[in-house]
């Protein structure tokens, strides 16, 4: 299977990134293909219905998630 692991934290010291990397390593050790997509590595413009879909970052992330068999989200939790 092919997995896209999306780390949604924008924090440079993100634990979500660490969790995503651990997940990737585990999946690859089981023979799967896995790719981490960290949102902090991409410049996303403010959302609007006219131009957002033309954004280079959106197009790249869309392509990467489209070819995945499964999506996994590593997301921050604030208590």
C-alpha positions as CSV (number, residue, x, y, z in Angstrom):
1,X,0.0,0.0,0.0
2,X,1.0,3.6,-0.5
3,X,0.5,6.0,2.4
4,X,0.5,9.8,2.5
5,X,1.2,11.0,6.1
6,X,0.2,14.6,6.6
7,X,1.8,16.6,9.4
8,X,-0.4,19.6,10.0
9,X,1.6,21.6,12.5
10,X,3.3,24.7,11.4
11,X,5.6,24.8,14.5
12,X,9.3,24.3,13.5
13,X,9.8,22.1,16.6
14,X,6.7,20.1,15.8
15,X,6.1,16.8,17.6
16,X,3.6,16.1,14.8
17,X,6.5,15.8,12.4
18,X,8.3,13.4,14.7
19,X,5.1,11.3,15.0
20,X,4.7,11.3,11.2
21,X,8.3,10.2,10.7
22,X,7.9,7.4,13.2
23,X,4.7,6.3,11.4
24,X,6.6,6.4,8.0
25,X,9.4,4.3,9.4
26,X,7.0,1.7,10.8
27,X,5.0,1.5,7.6
28,X,8.2,1.1,5.5
29,X,9.5,-1.6,7.8
30,X,6.3,-3.5,7.0
31,X,6.9,-3.2,3.3
32,X,4.7,-0.3,2.5
33,X,5.5,2.9,0.6
34,X,5.0,6.0,2.8
35,X,5.7,9.7,2.3
36,X,5.5,12.5,4.9
37,X,4.0,15.7,3.8
38,X,4.6,18.5,6.3
39,X,2.4,21.5,5.8
40,X,5.1,23.8,7.3
41,X,7.3,23.0,4.3
42,X,4.8,24.6,1.9
43,X,3.5,28.1,1.4
44,X,-0.2,28.0,1.3
45,X,-2.1,31.1,0.4
46,X,-5.3,32.2,2.1
47,X,-8.3,30.2,0.9
48,X,-10.7,31.5,-1.6
49,X,-12.7,29.7,-4.2
50,X,-11.1,31.4,-7.2
51,X,-7.3,31.1,-6.8
52,X,-6.5,28.7,-4.1
53,X,-6.6,25.7,-6.4
54,X,-4.0,27.3,-8.7
55,X,-1.5,27.6,-5.8
56,X,1.6,25.5,-6.5
57,X,1.6,24.1,-2.9
58,X,-2.0,23.0,-3.2
59,X,-1.4,21.3,-6.6
60,X,1.6,19.4,-5.2
61,X,-0.2,18.2,-2.1
62,X,-3.2,17.3,-4.1
63,X,-1.1,15.2,-6.5
64,X,0.6,13.4,-3.6
65,X,-2.6,12.6,-1.8
66,X,-4.4,11.6,-5.0
67,X,-1.9,8.7,-5.7
68,X,-2.0,7.5,-2.0
69,X,-4.1,4.5,-1.1
70,X,-4.5,5.8,2.4
71,X,-4.1,9.1,4.3
72,X,-2.8,9.4,7.8
73,X,-2.9,12.8,9.7
74,X,-0.5,13.7,12.4
75,X,-2.0,16.7,14.1
76,X,-1.3,18.8,17.1
77,X,-3.4,18.6,20.2
78,X,-3.6,21.5,22.6
79,X,-4.8,20.8,26.2
